[in-house]
């Protein structure tokens, strides 16, 4: 079973990083929505709102993209034994992460992603 507390902690750290870096200010709304959704999942609320595509600001430097990836590195995996509604909620959260943050990393800094080339 996925560790929902760890999932929530990762998104709290992501938001702290985004809040601490003025160059990432445009990501603050997305980071907040992601943290809130992760906390809702940890509290048992499996209804995760979907972040619309196209809300991914620019990451100004490779160093910041690398820091974002390091913050996301401890994301726990789905084990496959989760109830379907929980798996869907986590899937929506991870889809929001792609739409709200990692899409930009893949688009401009794909060399930072192991196995992407």
DSSP file (Angstrom, degrees, kcal/mol; ACC not computed):
  #  RESIDUE AA STRUCTURE BP1 BP2  ACC     N-H-->O    O-->H-N    N-H-->O    O-->H-N    TCO  KAPPA ALPHA  PHI   PSI    X-CA   Y-CA   Z-CA
    1    1 A X              0   0    0      0, 0.0    76,-0.1     0, 0.0    77,-0.0   0.000 360.0 360.0 360.0 137.2    0.0    0.0    0.0
    2    2 A X        -     0   0    0      1,-0.1     2,-1.1    74,-0.1     3,-0.1  -0.324 360.0-117.9 -63.1 142.2    1.3    3.5   -0.9
    3    3 A X     >  -     0   0    0     74,-0.2     4,-2.2     1,-0.2    73,-0.2  -0.721  30.3-174.5 -83.6  99.5    2.6    5.5    2.0
    4    4 A X  H  > S+     0   0    0     -2,-1.1     4,-2.3     1,-0.2    38,-0.2   0.790  81.4  56.6 -70.0 -28.6    0.2    8.5    1.9
    5    5 A X  H  > S+     0   0    0      2,-0.2     4,-2.3     1,-0.2    -1,-0.2   0.911 109.4  45.9 -68.2 -41.0    2.1   10.3    4.7
    6    6 A X  H  > S+     0   0    0      2,-0.2     4,-2.3     1,-0.2    -2,-0.2   0.910 111.1  53.2 -65.6 -41.5    5.3   10.2    2.6
    7    7 A X  H  X S+     0   0    0     -4,-2.2     4,-1.6     1,-0.2    -2,-0.2   0.934 111.2  46.0 -57.2 -47.1    3.4   11.3   -0.4
    8    8 A X  H  X S+     0   0    0     -4,-2.3     4,-1.9    30,-0.2    -1,-0.2   0.898 110.0  54.2 -63.3 -41.4    2.1   14.3    1.5
    9    9 A X  H  X S+     0   0    0     -4,-2.3     4,-2.3     1,-0.2    -1,-0.2   0.872 105.1  54.2 -62.6 -37.8    5.5   15.1    2.8
   10   10 A X  H  X S+     0   0    0     -4,-2.3     4,-2.3     1,-0.2    -1,-0.2   0.920 110.4  45.6 -62.9 -43.7    7.0   15.1   -0.7
   11   11 A X  H  X S+     0   0    0     -4,-1.6     4,-2.1     2,-0.2    24,-0.2   0.802 109.8  54.7 -73.5 -27.2    4.5   17.7   -1.8
   12   12 A X  H  X S+     0   0    0     -4,-1.9     4,-2.3     2,-0.2    -1,-0.2   0.916 110.1  47.2 -65.3 -42.8    5.0   19.7    1.3
   13   13 A X  H  X S+     0   0    0     -4,-2.3     4,-2.5     2,-0.2    -2,-0.2   0.899 109.5  53.5 -65.3 -40.5    8.7   19.8    0.5
   14   14 A X  H  X S+     0   0    0     -4,-2.3     4,-2.5     1,-0.2    -1,-0.2   0.936 110.1  47.4 -58.3 -46.4    8.0   20.8   -3.1
   15   15 A X  H  X S+     0   0    0     -4,-2.1     4,-2.7    16,-0.2    -2,-0.2   0.904 110.0  52.6 -63.9 -40.1    5.9   23.7   -1.9
   16   16 A X  H  X S+     0   0    0     -4,-2.3     4,-1.8     2,-0.2    -1,-0.2   0.919 110.6  48.3 -60.2 -42.8    8.6   24.8    0.5
   17   17 A X  H  X S+     0   0    0     -4,-2.5     4,-1.0     2,-0.2    -2,-0.2   0.945 113.0  46.4 -62.1 -48.1   11.1   24.8   -2.3
   18   18 A X  H  < S+     0   0    0     -4,-2.5     3,-0.5     1,-0.2     6,-0.3   0.886 112.7  50.7 -63.3 -39.3    8.9   26.7   -4.6
   19   19 A X  H  < S+     0   0    0     -4,-2.7    -1,-0.2     1,-0.2    -2,-0.2   0.825 109.6  51.4 -66.6 -31.0    8.1   29.2   -1.9
   20   20 A X  H  < S+     0   0    0     -4,-1.8     2,-0.6    -5,-0.2    -1,-0.2   0.637 100.6  68.6 -83.6 -13.7   11.7   29.8   -1.1
   21   21 A X    ><  -     0   0    0     -4,-1.0     3,-1.9    -3,-0.5    -1,-0.1  -0.907  61.3-163.5-112.5 110.5   12.8   30.5   -4.6
   22   22 A X  G >  S+     0   0    0     -2,-0.6     3,-1.8     1,-0.3     4,-0.2   0.840  91.1  64.3 -59.1 -32.8   11.6   33.7   -6.1
   23   23 A X  G 3  S+     0   0    0      1,-0.3    37,-0.4     2,-0.1    -1,-0.3   0.668 103.1  49.3 -66.2 -15.2   12.5   32.4   -9.6
   24   24 A X  G X  S+     0   0    0     -3,-1.9     3,-2.2    -6,-0.3     4,-0.4   0.172  73.4 117.4-106.2  16.2    9.8   29.7   -9.1
   25   25 A X  G X   +     0   0    0     -3,-1.8     3,-1.4     1,-0.3     4,-0.4   0.821  68.7  61.9 -55.2 -34.3    7.1   32.1   -8.0
   26   26 A X  G 3  S+     0   0    0      1,-0.3     4,-0.3    -3,-0.2    -1,-0.3   0.703  99.6  56.8 -67.1 -17.8    4.9   31.2  -11.0
   27   27 A X  G <> S+     0   0    0     -3,-2.2     4,-2.9     1,-0.2     5,-0.3   0.562  79.9  93.9 -86.5  -9.7    4.8   27.6   -9.7
   28   28 A X  H <> S+     0   0    0     -3,-1.4     4,-2.4    -4,-0.4     5,-0.2   0.882  83.1  48.8 -56.7 -45.0    3.4   28.6   -6.3
   29   29 A X  H  > S+     0   0    0     -4,-0.4     4,-2.3    -3,-0.3    -1,-0.2   0.924 115.1  45.6 -61.4 -41.1   -0.3   28.1   -7.2
   30   30 A X  H  > S+     0   0    0     -4,-0.3     4,-2.5     2,-0.2    -2,-0.2   0.920 112.4  50.5 -66.5 -42.9    0.4   24.7   -8.7
   31   31 A X  H  X S+     0   0    0     -4,-2.9     4,-2.5     1,-0.2   -16,-0.2   0.894 110.9  49.7 -62.2 -39.7    2.6   23.6   -5.7
   32   32 A X  H  X S+     0   0    0     -4,-2.4     4,-2.7    -5,-0.3    -1,-0.2   0.935 111.1  48.3 -64.5 -46.0   -0.1   24.7   -3.3
   33   33 A X  H  X S+     0   0    0     -4,-2.3     4,-2.3     1,-0.2    -2,-0.2   0.895 112.4  49.5 -61.7 -40.1   -2.8   22.7   -5.2
   34   34 A X  H  X S+     0   0    0     -4,-2.5     4,-2.4     2,-0.2    -2,-0.2   0.932 112.1  47.4 -64.7 -46.0   -0.5   19.6   -5.3
   35   35 A X  H  X S+     0   0    0     -4,-2.5     4,-2.5   -24,-0.2    -2,-0.2   0.928 112.5  49.5 -60.7 -45.4    0.2   19.8   -1.6
   36   36 A X  H  X S+     0   0    0     -4,-2.7     4,-2.4     1,-0.2    -1,-0.2   0.909 111.5  48.9 -61.2 -42.2   -3.5   20.3   -0.8
   37   37 A X  H  X S+     0   0    0     -4,-2.3     4,-2.3     2,-0.2    -1,-0.2   0.906 110.9  49.9 -65.3 -41.1   -4.4   17.3   -3.0
   38   38 A X  H  X S+     0   0    0     -4,-2.4     4,-2.2     1,-0.2   -30,-0.2   0.899 111.5  49.1 -64.2 -40.0   -1.8   15.1   -1.3
   39   39 A X  H  X S+     0   0    0     -4,-2.5     4,-1.6     2,-0.2    -2,-0.2   0.894 108.9  53.1 -65.8 -39.2   -3.0   16.1    2.1
   40   40 A X  H  <>S+     0   0    0     -4,-2.4     5,-2.6     2,-0.2     4,-0.4   0.921 109.1  49.1 -61.1 -43.5   -6.6   15.3    1.1
   41   41 A X  H ><5S+     0   0    0     -4,-2.3     3,-1.5     1,-0.2    -2,-0.2   0.929 109.2  52.0 -61.0 -44.5   -5.5   11.8    0.0
   42   42 A X  H 3<5S+     0   0    0     -4,-2.2    -1,-0.2     1,-0.3    -2,-0.2   0.799 109.3  51.1 -62.6 -28.4   -3.7   11.3    3.2
   43   43 A X  T 3<5S-     0   0    0     -4,-1.6    -1,-0.3     2,-0.2    -2,-0.2   0.460 125.6-101.8 -87.6  -2.4   -6.9   12.3    5.1
   44   44 A X  T < 5S+     0   0    0     -3,-1.5     2,-0.9    -4,-0.4    -3,-0.2   0.432  80.6 131.8  98.2  -0.8   -9.0    9.8    3.1
   45   45 A X      < -     0   0    0     -5,-2.6    -1,-0.3    -6,-0.2    -2,-0.2  -0.772  30.3-179.2 -86.3 107.6  -10.6   12.3    0.6
   46   46 A X        +     0   0    0     -2,-0.9     2,-1.2    -3,-0.1    -1,-0.1   0.372  48.5 104.3 -92.9   4.2  -10.0   10.5   -2.7
   47   47 A X        -     0   0    0     -7,-0.1     2,-0.5    45,-0.0    -1,-0.1  -0.711  51.1-177.5 -89.5  91.8  -11.6   13.2   -4.9
   48   48 A X        -     0   0    0     -2,-1.2     2,-0.2    -8,-0.0    -2,-0.1  -0.802  24.1-128.7 -94.5 124.6   -8.6   15.0   -6.4
   49   49 A X        -     0   0    0     -2,-0.5     2,-0.4   -16,-0.1    47,-0.1  -0.483  25.4-119.7 -69.2 138.9   -9.4   17.9   -8.7
   50   50 A X        -     0   0    0     -2,-0.2     2,-0.5    45,-0.0    -1,-0.1  -0.696  17.6-134.2 -86.1 128.8   -7.6   17.7  -12.1
   51   51 A X        -     0   0    0     -2,-0.4    48,-0.1    41,-0.3     3,-0.1  -0.691  29.2-116.5 -79.6 127.1   -5.3   20.5  -12.9
   52   52 A X    >   -     0   0    0     -2,-0.5     3,-0.8     1,-0.1    -1,-0.1  -0.372  31.6-105.6 -65.9 139.6   -6.0   21.7  -16.5
   53   53 A X  T 3  S+     0   0    0      1,-0.2    -1,-0.1     2,-0.1    47,-0.1  -0.253 101.2  48.5 -59.1 153.1   -3.1   21.2  -18.9
   54   54 A X  T 3  S+     0   0    0     45,-0.2    -1,-0.2    -3,-0.1    -2,-0.1   0.483  74.8 107.6  94.9   3.1   -1.2   24.3  -19.9
   55   55 A X    <   +     0   0    0     -3,-0.8     2,-0.8    44,-0.2   -25,-0.1  -0.024  45.2 117.5-100.0  30.6   -0.7   25.6  -16.4
   56   56 A X        -     0   0    0    -26,-0.0    45,-0.1    46,-0.0    44,-0.1  -0.845  50.3-157.2-105.0 104.5    3.1   24.8  -16.4
   57   57 A X        -     0   0    0     -2,-0.8     2,-0.3    43,-0.4    47,-0.1  -0.092  31.1 -84.6 -69.1 176.4    5.3   27.9  -16.0
   58   58 A X        -     0   0    0     46,-0.0     2,-0.7     2,-0.0   -32,-0.2  -0.648  27.5-138.7 -85.6 137.3    8.9   28.0  -17.2
   59   59 A X        -     0   0    0     -2,-0.3   -35,-0.1     1,-0.1     6,-0.1  -0.878  17.3-152.5 -91.7 117.9   11.7   26.8  -15.0
   60   60 A X        +     0   0    0     -2,-0.7     2,-0.3   -37,-0.4    -1,-0.1   0.743  65.9  28.7 -72.6 -24.2   14.4   29.4  -15.5
   61   61 A X     >  -     0   0    0      1,-0.1     4,-1.8    -3,-0.0     5,-0.1  -0.958  66.5-127.7-138.4 155.3   17.5   27.4  -14.8
   62   62 A X  H  > S+     0   0    0     -2,-0.3     4,-2.5     1,-0.2     5,-0.2   0.867 111.4  58.9 -62.1 -38.4   18.8   23.8  -15.0
   63   63 A X  H  > S+     0   0    0      1,-0.2     4,-2.0     2,-0.2    -1,-0.2   0.902 106.5  46.6 -61.4 -41.6   19.9   24.1  -11.4
   64   64 A X  H  > S+     0   0    0      2,-0.2     4,-2.4     1,-0.2    -1,-0.2   0.889 110.5  52.9 -68.4 -38.1   16.3   24.8  -10.3
   65   65 A X  H  X S+     0   0    0     -4,-1.8     4,-2.2     1,-0.2    -2,-0.2   0.916 109.5  49.5 -61.2 -41.8   15.0   22.0  -12.4
   66   66 A X  H  X S+     0   0    0     -4,-2.5     4,-2.3     1,-0.2    -2,-0.2   0.891 109.7  51.1 -64.7 -39.4   17.5   19.6  -10.7
   67   67 A X  H  X S+     0   0    0     -4,-2.0     4,-2.1     2,-0.2    -2,-0.2   0.893 108.7  51.6 -64.7 -39.3   16.4   20.8   -7.3
   68   68 A X  H  X S+     0   0    0     -4,-2.4     4,-1.6     2,-0.2    -2,-0.2   0.928 110.1  49.1 -61.9 -44.3   12.8   20.2   -8.1
   69   69 A X  H  X S+     0   0    0     -4,-2.2     4,-1.1     1,-0.2    -2,-0.2   0.902 109.3  51.9 -63.0 -40.5   13.6   16.7   -9.2
   70   70 A X  H  < S+     0   0    0     -4,-2.3     4,-0.4     1,-0.2     3,-0.4   0.893 107.9  52.3 -62.7 -38.3   15.6   16.0   -6.0
   71   71 A X  H  < S+     0   0    0     -4,-2.1     3,-0.4     1,-0.2    -1,-0.2   0.839 113.6  44.2 -65.0 -31.5   12.6   17.2   -4.0
   72   72 A X  H >< S+     0   0    0     -4,-1.6     3,-2.2     1,-0.2    -1,-0.2   0.603  87.6  93.6 -88.0 -12.6   10.4   14.8   -5.9
   73   73 A X  T 3< S+     0   0    0     -4,-1.1    -1,-0.2    -3,-0.4    -2,-0.1   0.822  78.7  57.2 -53.5 -38.5   12.8   11.8   -5.7
   74   74 A X  T 3  S+     0   0    0     -4,-0.4    -1,-0.3    -3,-0.4   -64,-0.1   0.361  72.2 138.3 -79.6  11.5   11.3   10.3   -2.5
   75   75 A X    <   -     0   0    0     -3,-2.2   -68,-0.1   -65,-0.1     2,-0.1  -0.334  54.2-125.9 -54.1 128.0    7.8   10.0   -4.1
   76   76 A X        -     0   0    0    -73,-0.2     2,-0.2     1,-0.1   -74,-0.1  -0.374  20.6-121.1 -75.4 158.7    6.5    6.6   -3.0
   77   77 A X        -     0   0    0    -76,-0.1     2,-0.4    -2,-0.1   -74,-0.2  -0.642  20.8-108.5 -96.3 153.3    5.3    4.0   -5.6
   78   78 A X        -     0   0    0     -2,-0.2    -1,-0.0     1,-0.1     9,-0.0  -0.667  24.7-154.0 -72.5 135.2    1.9    2.4   -5.9
   79   79 A X        -     0   0    0     -2,-0.4    -1,-0.1     1,-0.0    -2,-0.0   0.637  34.1-116.2 -88.2 -15.3    2.3   -1.2   -4.8
   80   80 A X  S    S+     0   0    0      3,-0.1    -2,-0.1    -3,-0.0     7,-0.0   0.329  99.6  87.7  95.4  -7.6   -0.6   -2.5   -6.9
   81   81 A X        +     0   0    0      2,-0.1     2,-0.1     3,-0.0     3,-0.1   0.290  59.5 116.9-105.1   9.6   -2.6   -3.6   -3.9
   82   82 A X  S    S-     0   0    0      1,-0.1    -4,-0.0     2,-0.1     2,-0.0  -0.449  77.6 -97.8 -73.9 148.4   -4.3   -0.2   -3.4
   83   83 A X    >>  -     0   0    0      1,-0.1     4,-2.5    -2,-0.1     3,-0.5  -0.358  37.6-112.7 -59.8 149.0   -8.1    0.0   -3.7
   84   84 A X  H 3> S+     0   0    0      1,-0.2     4,-2.5     2,-0.2     5,-0.2   0.858 115.5  53.7 -57.1 -40.1   -9.1    1.3   -7.2
   85   85 A X  H 3> S+     0   0    0      2,-0.2     4,-1.9     1,-0.2    -1,-0.2   0.865 110.7  47.1 -66.7 -34.1  -10.5    4.6   -5.9
   86   86 A X  H <> S+     0   0    0     -3,-0.5     4,-2.7     2,-0.2     5,-0.3   0.920 111.2  51.2 -69.1 -44.2   -7.2    5.3   -4.1
   87   87 A X  H  X S+     0   0    0     -4,-2.5     4,-2.4     1,-0.2    -2,-0.2   0.894 110.5  49.8 -59.7 -40.1   -5.1    4.4   -7.1
   88   88 A X  H  X S+     0   0    0     -4,-2.5     4,-2.5    -5,-0.2    -1,-0.2   0.923 110.4  49.7 -64.4 -44.1   -7.3    6.8   -9.2
   89   89 A X  H  X S+     0   0    0     -4,-1.9     4,-2.2     2,-0.2    -2,-0.2   0.921 113.3  45.4 -61.3 -44.9   -6.8    9.6   -6.7
   90   90 A X  H  X S+     0   0    0     -4,-2.7     4,-2.7     1,-0.2     5,-0.2   0.897 111.3  54.3 -64.9 -39.8   -3.0    9.1   -6.7
   91   91 A X  H  X S+     0   0    0     -4,-2.4     4,-2.3    -5,-0.3    -2,-0.2   0.898 108.5  48.2 -60.5 -41.3   -3.1    8.9  -10.5
   92   92 A X  H  X S+     0   0    0     -4,-2.5     4,-2.4     2,-0.2   -41,-0.3   0.910 111.0  51.3 -64.9 -41.5   -4.9   12.2  -10.7
   93   93 A X  H  X S+     0   0    0     -4,-2.2     4,-1.9     2,-0.2    -2,-0.2   0.927 112.2  45.7 -60.7 -45.0   -2.4   13.7   -8.3
   94   94 A X  H  X S+     0   0    0     -4,-2.7     4,-2.0     2,-0.2    -1,-0.2   0.862 110.6  53.6 -68.9 -35.0    0.6   12.5  -10.4
   95   95 A X  H  X S+     0   0    0     -4,-2.3     4,-2.6    -5,-0.2    -1,-0.2   0.895 108.2  50.7 -62.4 -39.5   -1.1   13.7  -13.6
   96   96 A X  H  X S+     0   0    0     -4,-2.4     4,-2.9     2,-0.2    -2,-0.2   0.871 105.9  55.9 -64.8 -36.7   -1.4   17.1  -11.9
   97   97 A X  H  X>S+     0   0    0     -4,-1.9     4,-2.1     2,-0.2     5,-1.8   0.915 109.3  46.5 -61.2 -42.2    2.3   16.9  -11.1
   98   98 A X  I  <>S+     0   0    0     -4,-2.0     5,-2.1     3,-0.2     6,-0.3   0.958 117.0  43.0 -63.4 -50.6    3.1   16.4  -14.8
   99   99 A X  I  <5S+     0   0    0     -4,-2.6   -45,-0.2     1,-0.2    -2,-0.2   0.843 123.0  38.4 -64.0 -33.5    0.7   19.2  -15.9
  100  100 A X  I  <5S-     0   0    0     -4,-2.9   -43,-0.4    -5,-0.2    -1,-0.2   0.657 136.0 -10.6 -96.8 -16.8    1.9   21.5  -13.2
  101  101 A X  I >X5S+     0   0    0     -4,-2.1     3,-1.0    -5,-0.2     4,-0.8   0.480 119.6  53.4-144.8 -62.6    5.7   20.9  -12.9
  102  102 A X  I 3><S+     0   0    0     -5,-1.8     4,-2.6     1,-0.3     5,-0.3   0.732  93.9  71.3 -71.8 -21.8    7.5   18.0  -14.5
  103  103 A X  H 3><S+     0   0    0     -5,-2.1     4,-2.3    -6,-0.4    -1,-0.3   0.919  99.7  50.8 -54.2 -42.5    6.2   18.7  -18.1
  104  104 A X  H <> S+     0   0    0     -3,-1.0     4,-2.1    -6,-0.3     5,-0.4   0.865 108.5  51.0 -65.2 -36.9    8.5   21.7  -18.1
  105  105 A X  H  X S+     0   0    0     -4,-0.8     4,-2.9     2,-0.2     7,-0.2   0.945 112.1  46.1 -66.3 -47.0   11.5   19.7  -16.9
  106  106 A X  H  < S+     0   0    0     -4,-2.6     4,-0.5     1,-0.2    -2,-0.2   0.881 114.1  50.1 -61.6 -37.6   10.9   17.1  -19.7
  107  107 A X  H  < S+     0   0    0     -4,-2.3    -1,-0.2    -5,-0.3    -2,-0.2   0.901 129.6  14.1 -70.1 -41.1   10.5   19.8  -22.3
  108  108 A X  H  < S+     0   0    0     -4,-2.1    -2,-0.2    -5,-0.1    -3,-0.2   0.635 136.0  31.0-113.1 -17.6   13.6   21.8  -21.5
  109  109 A X    ><  +     0   0    0     -4,-2.9     3,-2.4    -5,-0.4     4,-0.3  -0.175  64.3 142.1-135.7  41.6   15.9   19.7  -19.3
  110  110 A X  G >   +     0   0    0     -4,-0.5     3,-1.6     1,-0.3     6,-0.3   0.740  65.1  71.9 -62.7 -21.6   15.2   16.2  -20.3
  111  111 A X  G 3  S+     0   0    0      1,-0.3    -1,-0.3    -3,-0.1     4,-0.1   0.676  88.7  63.9 -66.2 -15.1   18.9   15.3  -19.9
  112  112 A X  G <  S+     0   0    0     -3,-2.4     2,-0.7    -7,-0.2    -1,-0.3   0.637  87.3  83.4 -78.6 -14.7   18.3   15.5  -16.1
  113  113 A X  S X  S-     0   0    0     -3,-1.6     3,-1.9    -4,-0.3     4,-0.3  -0.803  87.7-122.4 -95.2 116.7   15.9   12.6  -16.3
  114  114 A X  T 3  S+     0   0    0     -2,-0.7    -2,-0.1     1,-0.3    -3,-0.0  -0.321  94.2  10.8 -57.6 134.1   17.7    9.2  -16.2
  115  115 A X  T 3  S+     0   0    0     -4,-0.1    -1,-0.3     1,-0.1    -4,-0.1   0.539  91.1 117.4  78.6   7.5   16.8    7.1  -19.2
  116  116 A X    <         0   0    0     -3,-1.9    -2,-0.1    -6,-0.3    -5,-0.1   0.644 360.0 360.0 -83.9 -12.1   15.1    9.9  -21.1
  117  117 A X              0   0    0     -4,-0.3    -1,-0.2    -6,-0.1    -3,-0.1   0.396 360.0 360.0-115.6 360.0   17.6    9.9  -24.0
